[in-house]
């Protein structure tokens, strides 16, 4: 879903790969398989930033559909060179970079340039188009050779477009063929303005206008908001930003994106890969939005059975109206209907990637299929049943994957959710963004400026693991009656409101960047751990008013605010 066009055996499918030992990535890059003439051809397509790295255990690859089985049993030569940061805007070799990984970044907006000089030094548009309609790679774009997909534009080309003084929308559409910002507002434009726009749209103040590197996530995979394609593109984006920054430079990255389903225990492959990257490369820190799932009814938890811990669970799925039921015991799968286009499926595994418990994946076809003529799954309330065959209790957790409309779109999709059956299993706990439970990133929840109340949607961590909760909370709304915060729209001079922890995260990104810039030319490189500790030390407690409509809010507050509240306009104190 999301990559467009018919899937053929020669189609390249993106994967993120974890290897057993450091140094194994170059050996994977050297693996070959015979082509149709019997000649050896690379098993995977891999960027040089991975193929030449003897330290990492993680990489992204693209594999032919008919070679995936070979990969499970078991190049590019270009590199991304650091960007040159000039001194025209008072920048120097130690000036920190602000980086944003997002979707819909209006890079011609004057919030991101000063007197015609762009502050966006490089933007990578990761969307390559489909087989039927590839993304145009023509001047002012250049092909992104190092990673093998997408296209880039540099400050020099952006400056020429700004100097032409043409209509921004016409330029995006007719010159750049860049559709993500064709609308009035876009998620990435708003986030980038809060993180690094000049002047600060929230009036909190900045040390100086800072240089920017931006990564536009693939346009159509972004429409698949489940995050299925996110891990590959985020890790590639982090590598691109790291290479663009060069050695010995501080760079703070903002990621206001994510998903809802997942292990939520820091065990996902992308979280491990990001942790390794941040630990191995001091100077890079990552700020992630905590997620907006607290009130989404997208998480359930409970215990079934009696006796000592253990048991064997049968998973059953029943269609609306009760006409059809499919079931899967551990290490089995089920699909309905057996013949024809699948409408529903269960895959139930005993072994999971992190070795903790069993995993059952339930998948439904959309009730409104994406293509005319396709049949959709029955709409309504599907019943999920868990039965424990042994007389031993089993704790379970379940998440509904994210499927809400992207920002500035209004359907036709709607977010699926659990319906309470009277057992009280639906919970706002453990609803963090599923790529935000790693050890190194800074995870930001949201609160209201008017009364310090935690935003109703702002996600919570897990009571069983107090380390898996937001680092702190930052402003995401003016108030209940005035949701969101105002920042740039896509056209210069325009603005719009946007709420969510996506808004809170870039406030902290700006706070960190300001502190790094304030250290001056003599400033040193700060690790992600040092910055995270400084933020925790600066966060302050607050006592927001009780929420009469949601009694659980006060009880879960410690799982939602982390170390406390960061005040708009405050200055972060870094260690010497």
HUZI-V933560 format. One record per residue. SS is DSSP state (2 for helix, 1 for strand, 0 for the rest). PHI is phi as a letter, one per 30 degrees, with the letter a starting at -180 (NA if undefined). OMEGA is omega as a letter, one per 30 degrees, with the letter a starting at -180 (NA if undefined). Layout:
SS PHI OMEGA
SS PHI OMEGA
This chain:
0 NA l
0 j a
0 c l
0 i l
0 i l
0 d l
0 d a
0 c l
0 e a
0 d l
0 d l
1 c a
1 c a
1 d l
1 b l
1 c a
1 b l
1 c l
0 c a
0 d a
0 b l
0 d a
0 j a
2 d a
2 d l
2 e l
2 d l
2 d a
2 d a
0 d a
0 d a
1 b l
1 b l
1 d l
0 d a
0 d l
0 c a
0 i a
0 d a
1 d l
1 b a
1 e l
0 d a
1 b l
1 c a
0 b l
0 d a
2 d a
2 d l
2 c a
2 d a
0 c a
0 c a
0 d a
0 c a
0 d l
0 c a
1 b l
1 a l
1 c a
1 b l
1 b a
1 b l
1 e a
2 e a
2 d l
2 c a
2 d l
2 e l
2 d l
2 d a
2 d l
2 d l
0 d NA
0 NA l
0 c a
0 c a
0 d l
0 b l
0 d a
0 c l
0 e l
0 d l
0 c a
0 c a
0 d a
0 c a
0 d l
0 c l
0 i a
0 d l
0 b a
0 d a
0 c l
0 d a
0 d l
1 c l
1 c a
1 b l
1 b l
1 c a
1 a a
0 b a
0 i a
0 c a
0 d a
0 d l
0 d a
0 e a
2 d l
2 d a
2 c l
1 b a
1 b l
0 h l
0 i l
1 c a
1 d l
0 c l
1 d a
1 d a
1 a l
1 b l
1 c l
1 c a
0 d a
0 d a
0 c a
1 i l
0 c l
0 d a
0 d a
0 b a
1 d l
0 d a
0 d l
0 c a
0 b l
0 e g
0 d l
0 d l
1 b a
1 d l
0 d a
0 d a
0 d a
0 c l
0 i l
0 a l
0 i a
1 b a
1 b l
1 b a
1 c a
2 e a
2 d l
2 d l
2 d l
2 d l
2 d l
2 d l
2 d a
2 d l
0 d l
0 h l
0 c l
0 d a
2 d a
2 d l
2 d l
2 d l
2 e a
2 d a
2 c a
2 c a
0 c a
0 h a
0 c a
2 d a
2 e a
2 c l
0 d l
0 d a
0 d a
0 b l
0 a a
2 e a
2 d l
2 d l
2 d a
2 d a
2 d l
2 d l
2 d a
2 d a
2 b l
0 d l
0 b g
0 d a
0 e a
0 d a
0 c l
0 i a
0 d l
0 j l
0 b l
0 d a
0 a l
0 d a
0 c l
1 d a
1 b l
1 b a
1 b l
1 b l
1 d l
0 d a
0 e a
2 d a
2 d l
2 e l
2 d l
2 d l
0 d a
0 d l
0 d a
0 i a
0 e a
0 c a
2 d a
2 d l
2 d a
2 d l
2 d l
2 d l
2 d l
2 d l
2 d l
2 d l
2 d l
2 d l
2 d l
2 d l
2 d a
2 d a
0 i a
0 d l
0 h l
0 b l
0 d l
1 b l
1 c a
1 c l
1 c l
1 b l
0 c a
0 a l
0 l a
0 b a
0 c a
0 d a
0 k a
0 d a
0 h l
0 b a
0 i a
0 c a
0 d a
2 d a
2 d l
2 d l
2 d a
2 d l
2 d l
2 e l
2 d a
2 d a
2 d l
2 d a
2 d a
0 b l
0 e a
0 j l
1 c l
1 b a
1 b l
1 c a
1 b l
1 d a
0 d a
0 j a
0 c a
0 c a
0 d a
0 c a
0 d a
0 h a
0 c l
1 b l
1 b l
1 b l
1 l l
1 b l
1 b l
0 j a
0 b l
0 j a
0 d a
0 d l
0 l l
0 j a
0 b a
1 c l
1 c l
1 c a
1 b l
1 b a
1 b a
0 d l
0 e a
0 j l
0 i a
0 d a
0 b l
1 b l
1 b a
1 b l
1 b l
0 d a
0 d a
0 i l
1 b l
1 b l
1 b a
1 b l
1 b f
0 d a
0 d l
0 c a
0 j a
0 d a
0 d l
0 c a
1 a l
1 a l
1 b l
1 b a
1 c a
1 c l
0 d a
0 c l
0 c a
0 e a
0 c l
0 i a
0 c l
0 i l
0 c a
1 b l
1 b l
1 c l
1 c a
1 b l
1 b l
0 d l
0 e l
0 d l
0 c a
0 d a
0 d a
0 c l
0 e l
0 j l
0 d l
0 d a
0 c l
0 d l
0 e l
0 c a
0 k a
0 c l
0 d a
1 c l
1 c a
1 c l
1 c l
1 b a
1 c a
0 d a
0 c l
0 d l
0 b a
0 d l
1 b l
1 d l
1 b l
1 b a
1 b l
1 b l
0 c a
0 d l
0 d l
0 a l
0 d l
0 d l
0 d l
0 e l
0 i l
0 c a
0 b l
0 k g
0 d a
0 d l
0 b a
0 d l
0 d a
0 a l
0 d l
0 c a
0 d l
0 c a
0 j a
0 d a
0 i a
0 d a
1 d a
0 b l
0 d l
0 d l
0 h a
0 c l
0 e l
0 e a
0 d l
0 c a
0 c l
0 c l
0 d a
0 d a
0 c a
0 d l
1 c a
1 c a
1 b l
1 c a
1 b l
1 b a
1 d l
0 d a
0 d a
0 b a
0 i l
0 d l
1 d a
0 e a
0 e a
0 d a
0 d a
0 d a
0 c l
0 d a
1 c l
0 d a
0 d a
1 b a
0 d l
0 d a
0 c l
0 a l
0 e l
0 d a
1 a l
1 b l
1 b a
1 d l
1 b a
1 b l
0 d l
0 a l
0 d a
0 d a
0 b a
0 d l
0 i l
1 b a
1 c l
1 a a
1 d l
0 d a
0 d a
0 c l
0 e l
0 j l
0 c l
1 b l
1 a l
1 c l
1 b l
0 c a
0 j l
2 d l
2 e l
2 d a
2 d a
2 e a
2 d l
2 d l
2 d l
2 e l
2 d l
2 e l
2 d a
2 d l
2 d a
2 d l
2 d l
2 d a
2 d l
0 d l
0 i a
0 e a
0 d a
0 d a
0 c l
0 d a
0 c l
0 d l
2 d a
2 d l
2 d a
2 d l
2 d l
2 d l
2 d l
2 d l
2 d a
2 d a
2 d l
0 d a
1 c l
0 d l
0 b a
0 b a
0 d a
0 d l
0 d l
0 c a
0 d a
0 d a
0 b a
0 d a
2 d a
2 d a
2 d a
2 d a
0 c a
2 e a
2 d l
2 d a
2 c a
2 c l
0 i a
0 d l
0 k a
1 c l
0 c a
0 d l
0 d l
0 i l
0 d a
0 c a
0 d l
0 c l
0 c l
0 d a
0 d NA
